Amino acid sequence: MMGTGVPLPQDLKEFSTAKYWDSFFKARGGKPFEWYGEWKDIGKLFLAQCGVSKDSKEKVLIPGCGNSTLSADMYDAGFTDITNIDFSRVVISEMLRQHVRSRPRMRWLVMDMTKMQFSDSSFDVVVDKGGLDAILGEPEDESTAGVSLLSEVKRVLRPNGRLVVITLAQQHVIELLLQTFREGWHLSVYALQLTSSSPSSLQPFMVIAKKETRAKLPLVSLDLSWQGASNKFQMEDIVKAVDNENVLRSQGLCEAKAPRSPEINPKDSYENLHPGRRLTMNLGSHRSQYNYTAVIMDAKEDIIPEYRCAVFLVPKGRAHEWLFSSVEGQWQVAESTKAGRLILVALAPNQYVDNILNVKDDLSPLVKCLLPLDCRESSNVPYMTQGDGISTRNILDEVESPLTGAMLVEDVVLSEENTSSNKSSEECFRRLVFRRNPNLIQSEALLIRVKTPPKAEDKGKNVGGTGRKHANKKKGKPSKDAVLTQKQGEELRIDHSYLASPYHGGMIAALILISNNLENWLGSKQQIRSMIVGLGAGLLPMFVHNHLPFDDIQIVELDPVVGDVAKKHFGFIEDERMKLVIGDGIDAVQDIADAATTSSSQNGIEDAERSTSEGGMNGTSTIQESCSQLHEEELTASPSHASLKKLELNWEEKPSQGSAPTSTDSRLHVLIVDADSEDPSSGLSCPPQEFIEDKFLIAARGALAEGGVLIINVVSRATAHHVTYVAQLKKYFVEVYDIEVNEDVNRVLIALPQPRNKGASSDIMDDLSKLEKIVTQFAPWRSGPDLKEIVKSLKRLK
């Protein structure tokens, strides 16, 4: 036991899993758990040896933060620019609730510290307290997690940055640190004196690695003057390890672990193509300016290549992303380039260049021996990379949020090759991008020119696809591009009748599946309730508000700063029909499901009492029999099946004939999930993992009114995510449909709790006509999605 009521894992490898730590922090119940001391134990040495002051503006990263008070204590001591990451969603949610108001500048992000989503050179100080020890496990464990963590730390630290590791300095840990931070790093080891009690018999140490601007190999300094009651054998091992390392360094017998050029098999590994082969290696030599990692992939047999060979340069700061780091992602890149052999090259984590294209001359001699024999003397081997497709960019605003991090608002004009043929080259778009996932466009809106209204009261109207005037534009010289220049007597506004994101059109098209129900609800004057989880820039909510006859549109967004940005830059409004709620979307759906269950039970009791008062016991008997049958099913069914039966019982209980639906019914007719994931390294960009889990899907079904629909945007380059999510939906919903968008990367999944053919037309085009009629009668869109085209991609998943 760890003194917490949580047993130690049977296998120490479980320390590297989010599942274990989720259960650990749940069991702690919010009580902090400190590894190797508190700030009062390490603060004095930290300040003295790191060369930082309390009032400094250093950017600090704490990976594997857990629920330690370290970051809060550092914040109170003057280090207010702190980012905390942990792969346990449980602990990040807990810490966010604790500190969001009292320490507003501190950030809490769900992130794997071995696959960070930060740009290169993002932090001045990284503080690891116990994290490296936990993921390394025992000396005999063949774990690469520790190497990955230190590699990521090297990447995100700025020149002259410092890594501070609080560790028990077991032999395999201290040796990894000594070997990793050699050339270009100054390493110091200090014994810590704890004022608080520690359950461990081992002495904690502070290891500081400072990133030098010049490549050199200094000796490691060891200071034991801070030690308290220490473990004699532990001290001897550490002294021996440091002495051995310094002997190697002083005699020039060790080198930094820099990658070198591959040894080429004289019998040929590279002269010919070997379909489906994939190899990895390091590239670099004493003559090259940079070091690289490379993946060599020969096209699979079913691919017809357009190029014999090509080199692909991974964009700067993106090597950790799923597309470039996973085997499946790398093969997707290879297939997209249509090369017989693709050499996928990334700069080593500790290398920094302003423009990755500048490395071509340095790289060419290194990859020559990896080319097929008939390409080695050719100058026509293409070098490729992935650009953003933007010809003109004007940054309007950059906002920092303690929840989401940095958000960028920009006006852009796409380059000609990234503009569809039916679009004018004069079109300009406004984008919202989250820095934590910079390669996913969070929202994109079409800008149109509108003459300035003569009256002040016209400001803010959103009729006919116009939005609010954009105030607070970034000061400075206007863009030279005519599209981005605001002329006198006119302004650029958001066209809310246009959905730039194709998947938004898919979400609107999904309503075709319930168009018969929508027609019936409108005919009976029933209030139509909808919820959209995830605001983004507010473009989908505004389209729904302007063009669909929904009476109650509730937008749930976790981050209030996102709401401010949507209102300020994208014309999002609230009125009597549409409200923005700041909170957790999963909790909001669960609340509706819980209220529906309570209301259904209460209605059943009232029906029973009414039947009894009328002189009959049939109503009571029916309820008792149903409950008895449900109880028996719960005892024999799986948990998910039992939950599903409960929900079916609630929906089948109708008010007595002739009675109208109760006004207290809060169940939703339309539930849309349009939220992005905080951790795209897994390949799942949308939605967050929690929206795939049983708990949410059970709640979503319970929150839907009869005939309602759940619509979810799923963005993943990994096919496994799509398969998993579809399987999950089928567990709780009767029918599941799919609209494929953007070459298998983006899909809109639609789930129905009851069969669609119940009163609906068998011809999907008839239902399309019904939806078009509803829209036309309410507010037809001018340049909205082409439903007839989108519906061609709609298919039911068996």
Disulfide bonds with the S-S distance in Angstrom:
none
